[in-house]
Amino acid sequence: MAEKFDSLEEHLEKFVENIRQLGIIVSDFQPSSQTGLNQKLNFMVTGLQDIDKCRQQLHDISVPLEVFE
């Protein structure tokens, strides 16, 4: 069962790291960093698509409400 979560965990970790790097680029934005910003935004879109694909493997998993408290 844990194998189902490995892919999701990997994609989430990459996505979070990409968001962190994006924040650095945006906070110190220079016109010369536009290309890097565009790349990171494209990686975000791809990352969200990858996370969405993982959803199909986990559709039968239910999370107790206590987890969110």
N, CA, C, O and CB atoms as a CASP TS submission, in Angstrom:
PFRMAT TS
TARGET T0000
AUTHOR 0000-0000-0000
METHOD Language model
MODEL 1
PARENT N/A
ATOM      1  N   MET     1       0.827  -1.191   0.000  1.00  0.00           N
ATOM      2  CA  MET     1       0.000   0.000   0.000  1.00  0.00           C
ATOM      3  C   MET     1       0.874   1.259   0.000  1.00  0.00           C
ATOM      4  O   MET     1       0.515   2.265  -0.612  1.00  0.00           O
ATOM      5  CB  MET     1      -0.943  -0.004   1.214  1.00  0.00           C
ATOM      6  N   ALA     2       1.998   1.203   0.673  1.00  0.00           N
ATOM      7  CA  ALA     2       2.869   2.384   0.758  1.00  0.00           C
ATOM      8  C   ALA     2       3.397   2.783  -0.622  1.00  0.00           C
ATOM      9  O   ALA     2       3.698   3.953  -0.856  1.00  0.00           O
ATOM     10  CB  ALA     2       4.047   2.112   1.712  1.00  0.00           C
ATOM     11  N   GLU     3       3.508   1.824  -1.523  1.00  0.00           N
ATOM     12  CA  GLU     3       4.004   2.128  -2.868  1.00  0.00           C
ATOM     13  C   GLU     3       3.099   3.133  -3.580  1.00  0.00           C
ATOM     14  O   GLU     3       3.558   3.923  -4.406  1.00  0.00           O
ATOM     15  CB  GLU     3       4.113   0.842  -3.697  1.00  0.00           C
ATOM     16  N   LYS     4       1.815   3.093  -3.249  1.00  0.00           N
ATOM     17  CA  LYS     4       0.873   4.026  -3.859  1.00  0.00           C
ATOM     18  C   LYS     4       1.224   5.466  -3.510  1.00  0.00           C
ATOM     19  O   LYS     4       1.010   6.381  -4.306  1.00  0.00           O
ATOM     20  CB  LYS     4      -0.554   3.710  -3.413  1.00  0.00           C
ATOM     21  N   PHE     5       1.762   5.653  -2.320  1.00  0.00           N
ATOM     22  CA  PHE     5       2.053   7.003  -1.846  1.00  0.00           C
ATOM     23  C   PHE     5       3.435   7.497  -2.256  1.00  0.00           C
ATOM     24  O   PHE     5       3.693   8.700  -2.220  1.00  0.00           O
ATOM     25  CB  PHE     5       1.930   7.051  -0.352  1.00  0.00           C
ATOM     26  N   ASP     6       4.325   6.592  -2.643  1.00  0.00           N
ATOM     27  CA  ASP     6       5.694   6.989  -2.981  1.00  0.00           C
ATOM     28  C   ASP     6       5.740   7.983  -4.132  1.00  0.00           C
ATOM     29  O   ASP     6       6.447   8.988  -4.066  1.00  0.00           O
ATOM     30  CB  ASP     6       6.517   5.769  -3.332  1.00  0.00           C
ATOM     31  N   SER     7       4.994   7.702  -5.174  1.00  0.00           N
ATOM     32  CA  SER     7       4.977   8.596  -6.327  1.00  0.00           C
ATOM     33  C   SER     7       4.396   9.954  -5.954  1.00  0.00           C
ATOM     34  O   SER     7       4.938  10.992  -6.334  1.00  0.00           O
ATOM     35  CB  SER     7       4.173   7.976  -7.473  1.00  0.00           C
ATOM     36  N   LEU     8       3.305   9.945  -5.218  1.00  0.00           N
ATOM     37  CA  LEU     8       2.691  11.205  -4.778  1.00  0.00           C
ATOM     38  C   LEU     8       3.651  11.992  -3.899  1.00  0.00           C
ATOM     39  O   LEU     8       3.789  13.205  -4.056  1.00  0.00           O
ATOM     40  CB  LEU     8       1.381  10.935  -4.017  1.00  0.00           C
ATOM     41  N   GLU     9       4.310  11.308  -2.979  1.00  0.00           N
ATOM     42  CA  GLU     9       5.259  11.982  -2.095  1.00  0.00           C
ATOM     43  C   GLU     9       6.396  12.618  -2.895  1.00  0.00           C
ATOM     44  O   GLU     9       6.791  13.754  -2.630  1.00  0.00           O
ATOM     45  CB  GLU     9       5.826  10.992  -1.065  1.00  0.00           C
ATOM     46  N   GLU    10       6.911  11.890  -3.860  1.00  0.00           N
ATOM     47  CA  GLU    10       7.996  12.417  -4.699  1.00  0.00           C
ATOM     48  C   GLU    10       7.550  13.656  -5.471  1.00  0.00           C
ATOM     49  O   GLU    10       8.274  14.651  -5.522  1.00  0.00           O
ATOM     50  CB  GLU    10       8.484  11.341  -5.678  1.00  0.00           C
ATOM     51  N   HIS    11       6.370  13.598  -6.067  1.00  0.00           N
ATOM     52  CA  HIS    11       5.851  14.737  -6.828  1.00  0.00           C
ATOM     53  C   HIS    11       5.581  15.938  -5.921  1.00  0.00           C
ATOM     54  O   HIS    11       5.846  17.077  -6.306  1.00  0.00           O
ATOM     55  CB  HIS    11       4.568  14.340  -7.568  1.00  0.00           C
ATOM     56  N   LEU    12       5.060  15.691  -4.732  1.00  0.00           N
ATOM     57  CA  LEU    12       4.799  16.784  -3.794  1.00  0.00           C
ATOM     58  C   LEU    12       6.096  17.438  -3.324  1.00  0.00           C
ATOM     59  O   LEU    12       6.167  18.660  -3.195  1.00  0.00           O
ATOM     60  CB  LEU    12       4.008  16.270  -2.589  1.00  0.00           C
ATOM     61  N   GLU    13       7.114  16.629  -3.070  1.00  0.00           N
ATOM     62  CA  GLU    13       8.398  17.186  -2.648  1.00  0.00           C
ATOM     63  C   GLU    13       9.002  18.057  -3.747  1.00  0.00           C
ATOM     64  O   GLU    13       9.519  19.140  -3.471  1.00  0.00           O
ATOM     65  CB  GLU    13       9.373  16.060  -2.270  1.00  0.00           C
ATOM     66  N   LYS    14       8.936  17.586  -4.988  1.00  0.00           N
ATOM     67  CA  LYS    14       9.447  18.379  -6.116  1.00  0.00           C
ATOM     68  C   LYS    14       8.651  19.676  -6.266  1.00  0.00           C
ATOM     69  O   LYS    14       9.218  20.736  -6.532  1.00  0.00           O
ATOM     70  CB  LYS    14       9.383  17.560  -7.430  1.00  0.00           C
ATOM     71  N   PHE    15       7.337  19.578  -6.091  1.00  0.00           N
ATOM     72  CA  PHE    15       6.479  20.744  -6.244  1.00  0.00           C
ATOM     73  C   PHE    15       6.785  21.789  -5.174  1.00  0.00           C
ATOM     74  O   PHE    15       6.872  22.981  -5.469  1.00  0.00           O
ATOM     75  CB  PHE    15       5.007  20.334  -6.178  1.00  0.00           C
ATOM     76  N   VAL    16       6.948  21.334  -3.933  1.00  0.00           N
ATOM     77  CA  VAL    16       7.252  22.257  -2.836  1.00  0.00           C
ATOM     78  C   VAL    16       8.605  22.929  -3.072  1.00  0.00           C
ATOM     79  O   VAL    16       8.743  24.132  -2.853  1.00  0.00           O
ATOM     80  CB  VAL    16       7.250  21.512  -1.477  1.00  0.00           C
ATOM     81  N   GLU    17       9.592  22.169  -3.513  1.00  0.00           N
ATOM     82  CA  GLU    17      10.908  22.749  -3.797  1.00  0.00           C
ATOM     83  C   GLU    17      10.810  23.768  -4.926  1.00  0.00           C
ATOM     84  O   GLU    17      11.451  24.818  -4.874  1.00  0.00           O
ATOM     85  CB  GLU    17      11.922  21.645  -4.163  1.00  0.00           C
ATOM     86  N   ASN    18      10.018  23.469  -5.934  1.00  0.00           N
ATOM     87  CA  ASN    18       9.828  24.396  -7.044  1.00  0.00           C
ATOM     88  C   ASN    18       9.169  25.688  -6.563  1.00  0.00           C
ATOM     89  O   ASN    18       9.547  26.776  -6.997  1.00  0.00           O
ATOM     90  CB  ASN    18       8.982  23.745  -8.147  1.00  0.00           C
ATOM     91  N   ILE    19       8.195  25.575  -5.679  1.00  0.00           N
ATOM     92  CA  ILE    19       7.527  26.754  -5.108  1.00  0.00           C
ATOM     93  C   ILE    19       8.534  27.587  -4.313  1.00  0.00           C
ATOM     94  O   ILE    19       8.532  28.815  -4.402  1.00  0.00           O
ATOM     95  CB  ILE    19       6.334  26.328  -4.196  1.00  0.00           C
ATOM     96  N   ARG    20       9.386  26.927  -3.543  1.00  0.00           N
ATOM     97  CA  ARG    20      10.406  27.637  -2.756  1.00  0.00           C
ATOM     98  C   ARG    20      11.331  28.425  -3.684  1.00  0.00           C
ATOM     99  O   ARG    20      11.612  29.599  -3.443  1.00  0.00           O
ATOM    100  CB  ARG    20      11.231  26.638  -1.894  1.00  0.00           C
ATOM    101  N   GLN    21      11.800  27.765  -4.746  1.00  0.00           N
ATOM    102  CA  GLN    21      12.688  28.440  -5.700  1.00  0.00           C
ATOM    103  C   GLN    21      11.961  29.576  -6.419  1.00  0.00           C
ATOM    104  O   GLN    21      12.549  30.625  -6.683  1.00  0.00           O
ATOM    105  CB  GLN    21      13.236  27.431  -6.728  1.00  0.00           C
ATOM    106  N   LEU    22      10.711  29.370  -6.728  1.00  0.00           N
ATOM    107  CA  LEU    22       9.920  30.411  -7.376  1.00  0.00           C
ATOM    108  C   LEU    22       9.802  31.633  -6.468  1.00  0.00           C
ATOM    109  O   LEU    22       9.888  32.767  -6.939  1.00  0.00           O
ATOM    110  CB  LEU    22       8.524  29.878  -7.743  1.00  0.00           C
ATOM    111  N   GLY    23       9.608  31.409  -5.185  1.00  0.00           N
ATOM    112  CA  GLY    23       9.536  32.517  -4.232  1.00  0.00           C
ATOM    113  C   GLY    23      10.818  33.319  -4.190  1.00  0.00           C
ATOM    114  O   GLY    23      10.781  34.544  -4.071  1.00  0.00           O
ATOM    115  N   ILE    24      11.950  32.646  -4.286  1.00  0.00           N
ATOM    116  CA  ILE    24      13.244  33.331  -4.300  1.00  0.00           C
ATOM    117  C   ILE    24      13.374  34.187  -5.556  1.00  0.00           C
ATOM    118  O   ILE    24      13.805  35.338  -5.487  1.00  0.00           O
ATOM    119  CB  ILE    24      14.402  32.310  -4.222  1.00  0.00           C
ATOM    120  N   ILE    25      13.004  33.628  -6.688  1.00  0.00           N
ATOM    121  CA  ILE    25      13.095  34.375  -7.955  1.00  0.00           C
ATOM    122  C   ILE    25      12.197  35.608  -7.908  1.00  0.00           C
ATOM    123  O   ILE    25      12.607  36.697  -8.308  1.00  0.00           O
ATOM    124  CB  ILE    25      12.701  33.473  -9.155  1.00  0.00           C
ATOM    125  N   VAL    26      10.981  35.432  -7.422  1.00  0.00           N
ATOM    126  CA  VAL    26      10.014  36.535  -7.400  1.00  0.00           C
ATOM    127  C   VAL    26      10.428  37.619  -6.401  1.00  0.00           C
ATOM    128  O   VAL    26      10.277  38.810  -6.674  1.00  0.00           O
ATOM    129  CB  VAL    26       8.614  36.006  -7.050  1.00  0.00           C
ATOM    130  N   SER    27      10.948  37.204  -5.247  1.00  0.00           N
ATOM    131  CA  SER    27      11.297  38.201  -4.234  1.00  0.00           C
ATOM    132  C   SER    27      12.483  39.067  -4.647  1.00  0.00           C
ATOM    133  O   SER    27      12.629  40.193  -4.170  1.00  0.00           O
ATOM    134  CB  SER    27      11.605  37.514  -2.923  1.00  0.00           C
ATOM    135  N   ASP    28      13.316  38.554  -5.520  1.00  0.00           N
ATOM    136  CA  ASP    28      14.483  39.312  -5.973  1.00  0.00           C
ATOM    137  C   ASP    28      14.430  39.457  -7.498  1.00  0.00           C
ATOM    138  O   ASP    28      15.443  39.306  -8.181  1.00  0.00           O
ATOM    139  CB  ASP    28      15.810  38.613  -5.528  1.00  0.00           C
ATOM    140  N   PHE    29      13.241  39.751  -8.018  1.00  0.00           N
ATOM    141  CA  PHE    29      13.044  39.743  -9.468  1.00  0.00           C
ATOM    142  C   PHE    29      13.832  40.849 -10.167  1.00  0.00           C
ATOM    143  O   PHE    29      13.843  42.009  -9.756  1.00  0.00           O
ATOM    144  CB  PHE    29      11.568  39.887  -9.789  1.00  0.00           C
ATOM    145  N   GLN    30      14.480  40.431 -11.229  1.00  0.00           N
ATOM    146  CA  GLN    30      15.167  41.334 -12.145  1.00  0.00           C
ATOM    147  C   GLN    30      14.667  40.983 -13.546  1.00  0.00           C
ATOM    148  O   GLN    30      14.342  39.823 -13.801  1.00  0.00           O
ATOM    149  CB  GLN    30      16.752  41.208 -12.031  1.00  0.00           C
ATOM    150  N   PRO    31      14.598  41.938 -14.444  1.00  0.00           N
ATOM    151  CA  PRO    31      14.139  41.620 -15.807  1.00  0.00           C
ATOM    152  C   PRO    31      14.932  40.484 -16.453  1.00  0.00           C
ATOM    153  O   PRO    31      14.397  39.743 -17.277  1.00  0.00           O
ATOM    154  CB  PRO    31      14.232  42.856 -16.683  1.00  0.00           C
ATOM    155  N   SER    32      16.191  40.347 -16.085  1.00  0.00           N
ATOM    156  CA  SER    32      17.011  39.275 -16.667  1.00  0.00           C
ATOM    157  C   SER    32      16.601  37.888 -16.159  1.00  0.00           C
ATOM    158  O   SER    32      16.995  36.877 -16.741  1.00  0.00           O
ATOM    159  CB  SER    32      18.487  39.520 -16.353  1.00  0.00           C
ATOM    160  N   SER    33      15.820  37.832 -15.090  1.00  0.00           N
ATOM    161  CA  SER    33      15.402  36.533 -14.556  1.00  0.00           C
ATOM    162  C   SER    33      14.033  36.099 -15.085  1.00  0.00           C
ATOM    163  O   SER    33      13.451  35.138 -14.580  1.00  0.00           O
ATOM    164  CB  SER    33      15.368  36.584 -13.037  1.00  0.00           C
ATOM    165  N   GLN    34      13.522  36.793 -16.088  1.00  0.00           N
ATOM    166  CA  GLN    34      12.216  36.454 -16.649  1.00  0.00           C
ATOM    167  C   GLN    34      12.180  35.034 -17.207  1.00  0.00           C
ATOM    168  O   GLN    34      11.191  34.323 -17.033  1.00  0.00           O
ATOM    169  CB  GLN    34      11.848  37.442 -17.739  1.00  0.00           C
ATOM    170  N   THR    35      13.254  34.620 -17.877  1.00  0.00           N
ATOM    171  CA  THR    35      13.294  33.273 -18.452  1.00  0.00           C
ATOM    172  C   THR    35      13.215  32.222 -17.352  1.00  0.00           C
ATOM    173  O   THR    35      12.474  31.247 -17.476  1.00  0.00           O
ATOM    174  CB  THR    35      14.575  33.074 -19.287  1.00  0.00           C
ATOM    175  N   GLY    36      13.974  32.416 -16.275  1.00  0.00           N
ATOM    176  CA  GLY    36      13.934  31.479 -15.149  1.00  0.00           C
ATOM    177  C   GLY    36      12.568  31.440 -14.494  1.00  0.00           C
ATOM    178  O   GLY    36      12.093  30.376 -14.095  1.00  0.00           O
ATOM    179  N   LEU    37      11.938  32.594 -14.383  1.00  0.00           N
ATOM    180  CA  LEU    37      10.589  32.665 -13.815  1.00  0.00           C
ATOM    181  C   LEU    37       9.606  31.886 -14.686  1.00  0.00           C
ATOM    182  O   LEU    37       8.783  31.126 -14.177  1.00  0.00           O
ATOM    183  CB  LEU    37      10.132  34.137 -13.676  1.00  0.00           C
ATOM    184  N   ASN    38       9.698  32.078 -15.984  1.00  0.00           N
ATOM    185  CA  ASN    38       8.805  31.357 -16.903  1.00  0.00           C
ATOM    186  C   ASN    38       9.014  29.848 -16.796  1.00  0.00           C
ATOM    187  O   ASN    38       8.052  29.081 -16.832  1.00  0.00           O
ATOM    188  CB  ASN    38       9.038  31.819 -18.357  1.00  0.00           C
ATOM    189  N   GLN    39      10.266  29.425 -16.665  1.00  0.00           N
ATOM    190  CA  GLN    39      10.562  28.004 -16.517  1.00  0.00           C
ATOM    191  C   GLN    39       9.929  27.444 -15.249  1.00  0.00           C
ATOM    192  O   GLN    39       9.313  26.379 -15.272  1.00  0.00           O
ATOM    193  CB  GLN    39      12.074  27.772 -16.498  1.00  0.00           C
ATOM    194  N   LYS    40      10.084  28.168 -14.146  1.00  0.00           N
ATOM    195  CA  LYS    40       9.531  27.696 -12.879  1.00  0.00           C
ATOM    196  C   LYS    40       8.002  27.625 -12.941  1.00  0.00           C
ATOM    197  O   LYS    40       7.398  26.704 -12.391  1.00  0.00           O
ATOM    198  CB  LYS    40       9.974  28.614 -11.728  1.00  0.00           C
ATOM    199  N   LEU    41       7.385  28.591 -13.605  1.00  0.00           N
ATOM    200  CA  LEU    41       5.926  28.557 -13.750  1.00  0.00           C
ATOM    201  C   LEU    41       5.496  27.344 -14.580  1.00  0.00           C
ATOM    202  O   LEU    41       4.496  26.697 -14.269  1.00  0.00           O
ATOM    203  CB  LEU    41       5.416  29.861 -14.407  1.00  0.00           C
ATOM    204  N   ASN    42       6.250  27.047 -15.625  1.00  0.00           N
ATOM    205  CA  ASN    42       5.944  25.855 -16.427  1.00  0.00           C
ATOM    206  C   ASN    42       6.140  24.586 -15.608  1.00  0.00           C
ATOM    207  O   ASN    42       5.355  23.646 -15.732  1.00  0.00           O
ATOM    208  CB  ASN    42       6.827  25.810 -17.687  1.00  0.00           C
ATOM    209  N   PHE    43       7.186  24.546 -14.763  1.00  0.00           N
ATOM    210  CA  PHE    43       7.401  23.393 -13.892  1.00  0.00           C
ATOM    211  C   PHE    43       6.252  23.249 -12.900  1.00  0.00           C
ATOM    212  O   PHE    43       5.867  22.132 -12.558  1.00  0.00           O
ATOM    213  CB  PHE    43       8.737  23.524 -13.143  1.00  0.00           C
ATOM    214  N   MET    44       5.702  24.369 -12.437  1.00  0.00           N
ATOM    215  CA  MET    44       4.555  24.308 -11.527  1.00  0.00           C
ATOM    216  C   MET    44       3.356  23.657 -12.202  1.00  0.00           C
ATOM    217  O   MET    44       2.691  22.804 -11.615  1.00  0.00           O
ATOM    218  CB  MET    44       4.183  25.713 -11.038  1.00  0.00           C
ATOM    219  N   VAL    45       3.089  24.060 -13.426  1.00  0.00           N
ATOM    220  CA  VAL    45       1.959  23.491 -14.166  1.00  0.00           C
ATOM    221  C   VAL    45       2.173  21.996 -14.363  1.00  0.00           C
ATOM    222  O   VAL    45       1.261  21.198 -14.141  1.00  0.00           O
ATOM    223  CB  VAL    45       1.782  24.198 -15.536  1.00  0.00           C
ATOM    224  N   THR    46       3.375  21.619 -14.777  1.00  0.00           N
ATOM    225  CA  THR    46       3.691  20.206 -14.972  1.00  0.00           C
ATOM    226  C   THR    46       3.577  19.442 -13.655  1.00  0.00           C
ATOM    227  O   THR    46       3.060  18.326 -13.620  1.00  0.00           O
ATOM    228  CB  THR    46       5.104  20.045 -15.560  1.00  0.00           C
ATOM    229  N   GLY    47       4.063  20.050 -12.576  1.00  0.00           N
ATOM    230  CA  GLY    47       3.986  19.410 -11.264  1.00  0.00           C
ATOM    231  C   GLY    47       2.557  19.182 -10.820  1.00  0.00           C
ATOM    232  O   GLY    47       2.240  18.127 -10.272  1.00  0.00           O
ATOM    233  N   LEU    48       1.694  20.153 -11.047  1.00  0.00           N
ATOM    234  CA  LEU    48       0.282  19.986 -10.701  1.00  0.00           C
ATOM    235  C   LEU    48      -0.370  18.892 -11.539  1.00  0.00           C
ATOM    236  O   LEU    48      -1.218  18.149 -11.045  1.00  0.00           O
ATOM    237  CB  LEU    48      -0.470  21.305 -10.888  1.00  0.00           C
ATOM    238  N   GLN    49       0.023  18.795 -12.804  1.00  0.00           N
ATOM    239  CA  GLN    49      -0.500  17.733 -13.664  1.00  0.00           C
ATOM    240  C   GLN    49      -0.041  16.363 -13.168  1.00  0.00           C
ATOM    241  O   GLN    49      -0.817  15.407 -13.172  1.00  0.00           O
ATOM    242  CB  GLN    49      -0.052  17.948 -15.121  1.00  0.00           C
ATOM    243  N   ASP    50       1.218  16.268 -12.742  1.00  0.00           N
ATOM    244  CA  ASP    50       1.733  15.004 -12.207  1.00  0.00           C
ATOM    245  C   ASP    50       1.017  14.610 -10.928  1.00  0.00           C
ATOM    246  O   ASP    50       0.696  13.439 -10.729  1.00  0.00           O
ATOM    247  CB  ASP    50       3.233  15.106 -11.949  1.00  0.00           C
ATOM    248  N   ILE    51       0.762  15.586 -10.055  1.00  0.00           N
ATOM    249  CA  ILE    51       0.043  15.311  -8.812  1.00  0.00           C
ATOM    250  C   ILE    51      -1.375  14.849  -9.127  1.00  0.00           C
ATOM    251  O   ILE    51      -1.895  13.944  -8.474  1.00  0.00           O
ATOM    252  CB  ILE    51       0.017  16.563  -7.903  1.00  0.00           C
ATOM    253  N   ASP    52      -1.996  15.462 -10.118  1.00  0.00           N
ATOM    254  CA  ASP    52      -3.348  15.064 -10.509  1.00  0.00           C
ATOM    255  C   ASP    52      -3.370  13.626 -11.036  1.00  0.00           C
ATOM    256  O   ASP    52      -4.326  12.891 -10.790  1.00  0.00           O
ATOM    257  CB  ASP    52      -3.899  16.026 -11.575  1.00  0.00           C
ATOM    258  N   LYS    53      -2.333  13.230 -11.749  1.00  0.00           N
ATOM    259  CA  LYS    53      -2.256  11.852 -12.258  1.00  0.00           C
ATOM    260  C   LYS    53      -2.170  10.854 -11.109  1.00  0.00           C
ATOM    261  O   LYS    53      -2.699   9.747 -11.207  1.00  0.00           O
ATOM    262  CB  LYS    53      -1.040  11.685 -13.192  1.00  0.00           C
ATOM    263  N   CYS    54      -1.510  11.237 -10.027  1.00  0.00           N
ATOM    264  CA  CYS    54      -1.409  10.353  -8.860  1.00  0.00           C
ATOM    265  C   CYS    54      -2.775  10.131  -8.223  1.00  0.00           C
ATOM    266  O   CYS    54      -3.011   9.105  -7.585  1.00  0.00           O
ATOM    267  CB  CYS    54      -0.435  10.938  -7.826  1.00  0.00           C
ATOM    268  N   ARG    55      -3.649  11.073  -8.394  1.00  0.00           N
ATOM    269  CA  ARG    55      -4.986  10.991  -7.797  1.00  0.00           C
ATOM    270  C   ARG    55      -5.721   9.739  -8.264  1.00  0.00           C
ATOM    271  O   ARG    55      -6.476   9.142  -7.496  1.00  0.00           O
ATOM    272  CB  ARG    55      -5.806  12.240  -8.145  1.00  0.00           C
ATOM    273  N   GLN    56      -5.509   9.342  -9.503  1.00  0.00           N
ATOM    274  CA  GLN    56      -6.180   8.166 -10.049  1.00  0.00           C
ATOM    275  C   GLN    56      -5.791   6.894  -9.298  1.00  0.00           C
ATOM    276  O   GLN    56      -6.603   5.980  -9.152  1.00  0.00           O
ATOM    277  CB  GLN    56      -5.851   8.017 -11.528  1.00  0.00           C
ATOM    278  N   GLN    57      -4.541   6.840  -8.822  1.00  0.00           N
ATOM    279  CA  GLN    57      -4.078   5.662  -8.091  1.00  0.00           C
ATOM    280  C   GLN    57      -4.604   5.635  -6.661  1.00  0.00           C
ATOM    281  O   GLN    57      -4.628   4.580  -6.028  1.00  0.00           O
ATOM    282  CB  GLN    57      -2.560   5.618  -8.081  1.00  0.00           C
ATOM    283  N   LEU    58      -5.024   6.788  -6.150  1.00  0.00           N
ATOM    284  CA  LEU    58      -5.399   6.894  -4.742  1.00  0.00           C
ATOM    285  C   LEU    58      -6.889   7.136  -4.533  1.00  0.00           C
ATOM    286  O   LEU    58      -7.304   7.507  -3.435  1.00  0.00           O
ATOM    287  CB  LEU    58      -4.620   8.002  -4.093  1.00  0.00           C
ATOM    288  N   HIS    59      -7.692   6.935  -5.560  1.00  0.00           N
ATOM    289  CA  HIS    59      -9.118   7.250  -5.456  1.00  0.00           C
ATOM    290  C   HIS    59      -9.841   6.414  -4.398  1.00  0.00           C
ATOM    291  O   HIS    59     -10.892   6.823  -3.904  1.00  0.00           O
ATOM    292  CB  HIS    59      -9.783   7.048  -6.796  1.00  0.00           C
ATOM    293  N   ASP    60      -9.294   5.255  -4.048  1.00  0.00           N
ATOM    294  CA  ASP    60      -9.972   4.371  -3.089  1.00  0.00           C
ATOM    295  C   ASP    60      -9.492   4.582  -1.651  1.00  0.00           C
ATOM    296  O   ASP    60      -9.891   3.832  -0.760  1.00  0.00           O
ATOM    297  CB  ASP    60      -9.759   2.919  -3.485  1.00  0.00           C
ATOM    298  N   ILE    61      -8.655   5.571  -1.409  1.00  0.00           N
ATOM    299  CA  ILE    61      -8.128   5.856  -0.079  1.00  0.00           C
ATOM    300  C   ILE    61      -9.001   6.901   0.609  1.00  0.00           C
ATOM    301  O   ILE    61      -9.321   7.935   0.024  1.00  0.00           O
ATOM    302  CB  ILE    61      -6.661   6.341  -0.162  1.00  0.00           C
ATOM    303  N   SER    62      -9.382   6.626   1.847  1.00  0.00           N
ATOM    304  CA  SER    62     -10.139   7.636   2.593  1.00  0.00           C
ATOM    305  C   SER    62      -9.267   8.115   3.762  1.00  0.00           C
ATOM    306  O   SER    62      -8.603   7.318   4.425  1.00  0.00           O
ATOM    307  CB  SER    62     -11.520   7.056   3.109  1.00  0.00           C
ATOM    308  N   VAL    63      -9.284   9.392   3.992  1.00  0.00           N
ATOM    309  CA  VAL    63      -8.487  10.013   5.047  1.00  0.00           C
ATOM    310  C   VAL    63      -9.415  10.420   6.174  1.00  0.00           C
ATOM    311  O   VAL    63     -10.399  11.121   5.940  1.00  0.00           O
ATOM    312  CB  VAL    63      -7.690  11.238   4.511  1.00  0.00           C
ATOM    313  N   PRO    64      -9.117   9.989   7.403  1.00  0.00           N
ATOM    314  CA  PRO    64      -9.970  10.380   8.528  1.00  0.00           C
ATOM    315  C   PRO    64      -9.925  11.892   8.750  1.00  0.00           C
ATOM    316  O   PRO    64      -8.885  12.521   8.557  1.00  0.00           O
ATOM    317  CB  PRO    64      -9.537   9.644   9.808  1.00  0.00           C
ATOM    318  N   LEU    65     -11.042  12.466   9.151  1.00  0.00           N
ATOM    319  CA  LEU    65     -11.104  13.911   9.380  1.00  0.00           C
ATOM    320  C   LEU    65     -10.145  14.370  10.470  1.00  0.00           C
ATOM    321  O   LEU    65      -9.709  15.520  10.456  1.00  0.00           O
ATOM    322  CB  LEU    65     -12.513  14.316   9.744  1.00  0.00           C
ATOM    323  N   GLU    66      -9.811  13.499  11.409  1.00  0.00           N
ATOM    324  CA  GLU    66      -8.912  13.850  12.494  1.00  0.00           C
ATOM    325  C   GLU    66      -7.535  14.275  11.968  1.00  0.00           C
ATOM    326  O   GLU    66      -6.838  15.052  12.621  1.00  0.00           O
ATOM    327  CB  GLU    66      -8.770  12.674  13.454  1.00  0.00           C
ATOM    328  N   VAL    67      -7.152  13.785  10.827  1.00  0.00           N
ATOM    329  CA  VAL    67      -5.851  14.127  10.242  1.00  0.00           C
ATOM    330  C   VAL    67      -5.763  15.626   9.956  1.00  0.00           C
ATOM    331  O   VAL    67      -4.681  16.209  10.034  1.00  0.00           O
ATOM    332  CB  VAL    67      -5.613  13.324   8.946  1.00  0.00           C
ATOM    333  N   PHE    68      -6.872  16.240   9.633  1.00  0.00           N
ATOM    334  CA  PHE    68      -6.890  17.637   9.239  1.00  0.00           C
ATOM    335  C   PHE    68      -7.042  18.595  10.421  1.00  0.00           C
ATOM    336  O   PHE    68      -6.975  19.811  10.244  1.00  0.00           O
ATOM    337  CB  PHE    68      -8.001  17.865   8.262  1.00  0.00           C
ATOM    338  N   GLU    69      -7.242  18.067  11.599  1.00  0.00           N
ATOM    339  CA  GLU    69      -7.437  18.920  12.773  1.00  0.00           C
ATOM    340  C   GLU    69      -6.125  19.418  13.319  1.00  0.00           C
ATOM    341  O   GLU    69      -6.107  20.151  14.308  1.00  0.00           O
ATOM    342  CB  GLU    69      -8.188  18.176  13.854  1.00  0.00           C
TER
END
